[in-house]
C-alpha cells in the first residue's frame, strides 16, 4: 500500500476518535441545571451582551465567555448546545443556568431543574486551557 494512503487512514482514524470522544467521552462537569428568563430579558449579561431569554445561551460560574457546551439531560438523554455568555447560577448545588430557549429545547421548562452533564465542544478563540511549559 502506498505510504500516503496509510497516513490518510491514520489521520481519518484520529479525527474519528476525537469526534467520538467529544460526543461520548467523560463529562467536564455533572450537576443540576436550571433556567432563567423572566425578569432578566433585555438586561445586560456579564459579558456585556443583551440577554435574550428566548435565545440559546447559558450562565456558568467559571467557564470562559464564548465556550460552547453540550448540555445533556442525564434522565432523558436529550441535549442542547449553548454558548456561555453570563455568570451564575447563584443557587447552591446548581452548575449551569440555561436561557429559556435552551431549556425549551432540553424539555425542562415545566420541571425547572434537571441533572445534566456538560461536555465542552469548543473553547473560545485564544483561550489557553493549560499553561505553556
N, C-alpha and C positions, 0 to 999 in steps of 0.2 A: 504494500500500500504506500502511496506517496506520503512523504513526510508532512506536507501541508494539510492533508486530509486528517491525519492524526491530531495535529494542532487544532484544527477546526472542531473536531469531535470533542476534544478536551475542553475547548472554550465553551461549546454548547452545553456540555455537562456541568461545568462550573456555574454558568448563568442559570441553568435549570435548578441546581441545588440552592442557589441564592434565592430564587423565587419561591421554591418550596419552603425554605427556612423562614422567609418573611411572612408566608401565609400560615404555616403550621408550626413554627418554632415556638420557643417559650415566650410567655408574655413578659413585657417590660415591667408591668405592674398589674396587680389584681386587687379589686376592692369595689366599693359602692359608687355607682354613677347616679346623678340626679340631673334635673333640667331646670333652667331658669328662663324667664322671658318677660311676663307682665311686670311692669314697674321699672324695667331696665331698657326696654325697646327704645331706640333713639338716643340713648346715653352713650358717652364715650367708654370704650373698653380700655383696659390697662395699657394696650399698645397704641392707643390713640385713634383707633377706628370707631366709627359709629356702629353701635350694636344693632343688628337686625335679628330679632328673635325668630323670624321665620327662615333665616339663612342656615347654613350648615357650618357651625363653628363650636368651639368649646373653651372652657376655662380650666387651667391646671395650675397647681401651686408652684411648680418648679420647671416644667418643660419650657424650652426657649420658644418665644413667639415665632410662629411660622412653621413649627413642627407639624408634620402630617401624621395623624394617628388613626389606626383602625381600632374602633371600639367594638368589642364582641360581647354580646349578651350571653353570659355563660349558662343561662337557663334555657334559652331558645335557639342559640346559635346564630341569630341574626346579627348583622354588623352594619356599621356606618363609618365612613372615612371623614374625619373632621380636621380642621386646621386650628391650632391653638392661637387665640388672639386676646385672651383675657386671663386674669388671675382668679383663683378660687378652686374649689368651693371652700366656704368658710364655716362648714359644719363638720364637726369631728367625725372621723370614720369614712368620709367621702373622698374619692380621689379625683373625680372629674365632674364638671358641670357642663351639660350639653345645652346648646341652644334648643328652643322649642322645635325648630325644623329638624334638627338631628334626632331629637327624642321621638318625634313622629315617625321618622324613618326606622328607628330602632323598635318602635312599638311600645314605648314605656310612658306615654302621656298619662294614661289613667292611673297606673300604679305609682308613678312618680320616681321611684328608685329601682335599681336592679344591680345584681352583681355582674361585674364586667372584667374583661381582660383587655389590656392596652397593648397594641403592637405598634412599634414605630415603623412607619412606612418610609418617611424621609425626614432627615434633619434639615434645618434651614440652611440656605446657602451661606457659606463662610463659617458655619458653626463647627468647632473642633470638639469632639466628644472626649478625646483623651489628650493630655499634654504631650508635646513632642519630646522626644528623647534627646 
